[in-house]
Amino acid sequence: MKKPGSMKGLEDLGRVRLSRNFFFREFLHSEIADFYRIPNIPDDPELAIEAGRRLCEELLEPLEATFGRLVIRSGYRNRAVNGFGNASGLNCSTNAASAADHIWDMRDADGCIGATACIVIPWVWDRRGDIGGWQSIAWWIHDHLPYASLCFFPKLWAFNIQWHERPARRIMSFVEPRGVLTKSGMANQAGSHADAYAAFPDFRTVPKLTL
């Protein structure tokens, strides 16, 4: 697929099915792009689709199957949108740091691909007073899913969840207690953390879609 050069082409990209329950269009919305009128269109749609499918199939689908509907707060950003966001102090990392992260169609410095979405899980947020803090969902994901990195934010416990072909398995948070929850080399990386999410539903998956 070529980079869309028309509204029709962008519609066609939006109809690309990334997994059983997710289409590309859900990940194209950006407040930065909308407000500042910067088209958020992939330069390399095929690479973006490849990375996005792994994110959806391996991470988002089992989360939605287990906890119900996910809210996509932010997904794909192209170089122009992300670069503007970084230069304007709008909570975007540099393009180099966002490669294989929010910039799905840009390989990182090691040539790896990846994709990130910022999501909210209403099931978790609505039970925030009973489940023991944001760490509960963080440890559930750590024990059940092949994530690369997680980063939690105070509003609605939204968090970035990344798929990457070389996963770092790192969790950090801007919610108290702030900082790194786990990363490679820490003693808590291994073993079960089931006590942290005892009230959670059983893990569920959906069959992968044959595309």
N, C-alpha and C positions, 0 to 999 in steps of 0.2 A: 504494500500500500504506500502510495506517495503522500507527501505532506499535503493536506487539504489546501486548495487554493480558492475554494468557493464555499458558500453556505451549504450547498448540496454535499460537497466533499466532507465538510465538518459533521453534517448529519449522519453520513455513512460511517464515519469514525465513531460517533456516539452510539451507533447501533451495534458495534462490535461487542460480542458477548465474551466477557473475560472468564466467567465461571457460571455455575448453574443459576445463581441469583444476582450477579453483578454485571453491569454493562459499563463500557468506557465512559459514557456520558456522565455518570454519577461522580466521576473523579475530576472532571474538567472545570468545575465551578471554582472560582477564586475571587474573593472580595477585592484583592489588589487589582486583578485583571479587569473586573467589572468597573470599579470606581475610576481607575486611571486609564481605562480603555486600551489595554494592552492585550491583544489576542493571545489566548493561552492554548496554542496549537502546537502539537509535537513536531519537532524537526525530523524525527525518525520514528514514524508511527509503528513500524514493525518491532523495533526494539522496545518501545513503550508498551506495546501489547504483550510481548513476551514476558517482560518483568511484571506487568500488572496481573497477568494470569497467574503467575506463581504466588504473588501477594494474596490474590483473592482465593485461589484454590487451597493453599496451604494454611492460611491464617484467618482470613475473614469468614470463609464459609463455615469452618467448625465453630467459630465464635458465635455466628448468627444461629447456627443449628442448636447450640447449647443455651444461649441466653436470649434468643429472640432478636428482633430487629436492631441493627446497628445504625447509627447516625454518622454519615461521612461528613466531617467538618472541613477537611482539606485533603487533597490527594495529589494529583499530578500538577507540577509547575514547569513550564518551559524555561529556557535560559533567560529570556527577556524578562519574564514576570519575576522570576526568582532574583535575578540580578538587580532589578529595580527595587524589589522589596528589601534586599540587603543594603543597597546604597541609601535607601530612604529610612532606614531604621524601623522596618515593619516586621521584625521578628523572623527574618529569613537569614539563613547562613549564606556564606559565599557560594558561588556556583561550584567551585571545586569541592567544598565540603558537602554540598547537596547532591552531587553526582551519585547515581545509584541509590538515591534516597528520595527526596521529593522530585528530583529531575530524573524521571524513569528512563528517558531516552539518552542519557549521558553516562557512559561507563566511568568508573572511578579511576584513580591513578594507577591501580593494579590491573585495570582492564576488566573488572568485574561488573556485573549488572545487579540491580536491586530496585526496589520500589517501596515507598512509604505512604501510608495514609494516616491522618489524624482522625480518630473515631471517638464517639461516645457510646457507652453501653447503658441504655436506660435502666435495664434490670439491675445493674450494679449501682448506679447513681441513686436510684429510688430506695435502695436498701443500705445506703452509706452509713446510717446510724447503727446498723446491726451486724455488719460483716467484718468489722475490725480494720477499717482503713483501706486506702488505695493499694496497700501491699497485698491484700487478699487476691485481687484480680491479677496483680503482677506475678505472684507466685503460682497462681493457677495456669497462666500462660506459660510461665517458665517450665512447669512440669508437664504440660500437654502439647505444646506447639513448637515448631522449628523456627521461632522468631530470630531475628538478627539483633535488634535493639528495641527497647521501649523507653519512652520518655513521657512522664506524667505532668499534667498542668492543673492548676487549682480549679479553674472553672469547669464544672460538671465532671471532674476527673477525666477530662479528655486526655487522650494519649496518642503519641506517634507510635505506630507499630510498623516495623520494617522487615521485609523479606530481603535477603542478600545471599548470593551464592557462597560467600564465606562468612557465615554468621559469627559475630563477636559475642553474642549472648550477654549483653550488657543492659542493665536496667538503672535508670536514674529518674529523679523526680524534682520538680519545683514545688510540690506539695509537701508540707511538713510531715515527717522529717525529711528535709531536703538533702539531696546528694545522691550518691551511688548506693543502690540497694545490693547489687551483685555485679560482678564482672569476672572474667577469667582470672584465676589465681586466688580468689577469695574462697574461704572455707565453705561458705554457704551455697556455692555453685552446684554441688552434687547432692544427691539424696532427695527424698520426698519432703515436700513442704505442705502436706495435706492438712495439717492442723490449722493452717492459715485460712483455709477455704472450706471448712467442714460443712457449712450451710449451703454450699453451691450445688446446682443441679449436676446430674451425671453428664460426663463428656459425651457429646454426640457429633456425628459427622453426617455429611450427605454424599452420595456417590458423585464422583467427578463426572462432569459433562463431557461427552465425546464431541469435540469441536472439529 
